[in-house]
Amino acid sequence: MLPEEFRRFGHEVVDWIAGYLQHPERYPVLPKVSPGDVIDALPPQGPENGEPMEQILADFQKLIVPAMTHWNHPGFMAYFANTSPGPGILGEMLAAALNGNGMLWKTSPAVTELEQVTLGWLRDWMGLPSDWFGMIHDTASTSTMHALIAAREAADPDVHSYGGWGTSKNLIVYTSEQSHSSVEKGAIAIGIGQENVRRIPVDAEFRMRPDALEQMLRRDCDESRHPMCVVATVGTTSTTSVDPVPAIADIAKRYGMWLHVDAAYAGSAMICPEFRWAFEGCDRADSLVVNPHKWLFTPMDLSVFYTRRPDVLRRAFSLVPEYLRTDDGSRAANMMDFGVPLGRRFRALKLWFIFRYYGREALADMIRKHVAWAQELAAMIDADPDFERSAPTPFSAVCFRYRGSDEQNALLLERVNASGEVFLSHTVLCGKTVLHLAIGNMATTRAHVMRAWELIRQHADFSS
Ligand SMILES: *Cc1c(COP(=O)(O)O)cnc(C)c1O
């Protein structure tokens, strides 16, 4: 592509993006497409010869955009929202242009060092200890898998050389019934095995029960198994419940286990001092994950993994072949030594743009507003005789249900989502179908939340 052609289409694309961001409600939040529609609309064979850019962009608008679920839509209140604001998009564009690869310090010094600087800022904003080491991964699932690998390295260094089958230790991971599936998936991926993940029961507010954890640990130790790691969650995926991290940290210390905290969603709220209560004890963890691509308004993908013990991570992963040996001194971190991937894209650039453009105070203020609107909605649900709240609402996600059958709640969800104005998700709590409404998009206003509640009430009419 000639520079002139790039310039022309570049302007056109930026104009399109500006219009898209200006009117996120132009499209229904959930597309009206069926599985296979996109595949059927596209040719089965790739083009033998190049096609004009005009044609490609026209097809993008005609075939791709209408088949998107619009995460930038202010009515996106399913799962946990994720925003792609202007500064983040500009950062991604420039990262693509520079195409830096941060495998070694030398292969892109700025990729490595900007990551250290931005994650240092975030660590301080979150009130985490100043000696913690941070690195960026694609997702929380990858971050948690790395926590499990470090925990295994600490618990049984022989696994490094001989694999899990070559050593005698039966390593066990502990996490609550409400924790994210990524904990089990990570354990499967690294060969710990699902049967060696203990799902600890929770209390009435969906928090891990330390007494049950202790009981399970005692049994495993009596039967000569070896506790390796406990994963506590601050802000669980279903209800955003907060595990009692201080008590879990005490137990982890007593049993010599690695403590990993999954704060993928709620960790962002740590930048607001008034929510720090929920993170008590996190400074005693060995590692913690937070996803700026959830509630810090950062485009997919950007998950941050912090650890107080980068030496263990490095011991687990440093395997330097001769062609990658460099001698750039002790300040030069080679990020390939701390994780599975060799190549690493320049994710820190978008984070730097976002942090500088908004500043901590404005980011914190948006999170604060989301929590305030969720509390307001929770109070309205409590006051409505047709509805009930299904869990406490510590942050910006509200779990509630129509006081009726599971079928009626499923139908309500289907009707509300078919409106194209909002997208809610569901979960199951205490055996009952529950609606999950989470506020977290930068474009969402109080009016959108009120409109969602209006739609929910309107559609909760099962008389006919
Ligand atoms: C969303 C979520 C995850 C998984 O996040 P990915 O980045 O998509 O892997 C893990 N844990 C919790 C608590 C989450 O909310």
The ligand as an SDF file (V2000), in Angstrom:
LIG
                    3D

 15 15  0  0  0  0  0  0  0  0999 V2000
  -13.7230  -11.9640   33.6670 C   0  0  0  0  0  0  0  0  0  0  0  0
  -13.0820  -12.7020   34.7590 C   0  0  0  0  0  0  0  0  0  0  0  0
  -12.0370  -13.5860   34.5140 C   0  0  0  0  0  0  0  0  0  0  0  0
  -11.5730  -13.9720   33.1230 C   0  0  0  0  0  0  0  0  0  0  0  0
  -11.1520  -12.8900   32.3900 O   0  0  0  0  0  0  0  0  0  0  0  0
  -10.4330  -13.0600   30.9770 P   0  0  0  0  0  0  0  0  0  0  0  0
   -9.5550  -11.8550   30.9080 O   0  0  0  0  0  0  0  0  0  0  0  0
  -11.5270  -13.0290   29.9740 O   0  0  0  0  0  0  0  0  0  0  0  0
   -9.6770  -14.3350   30.9640 O   0  0  0  0  0  0  0  0  0  0  0  0
  -11.4180  -14.1790   35.6060 C   0  0  0  0  0  0  0  0  0  0  0  0
  -11.8250  -13.9160   36.8570 N   0  0  0  0  0  0  0  0  0  0  0  0
  -12.8350  -13.0650   37.1290 C   0  0  0  0  0  0  0  0  0  0  0  0
  -13.2200  -12.8100   38.5550 C   0  0  0  0  0  0  0  0  0  0  0  0
  -13.4960  -12.4340   36.0860 C   0  0  0  0  0  0  0  0  0  0  0  0
  -14.5080  -11.6090   36.3670 O   0  0  0  0  0  0  0  0  0  0  0  0
  1  2  1  0
  2  3  1  0
  2 14  2  0
  3  4  1  0
  3 10  2  0
  4  5  1  0
  5  6  1  0
  6  7  2  0
  6  8  1  0
  6  9  1  0
 10 11  1  0
 11 12  2  0
 12 13  1  0
 12 14  1  0
 14 15  1  0
M  END
$$$$
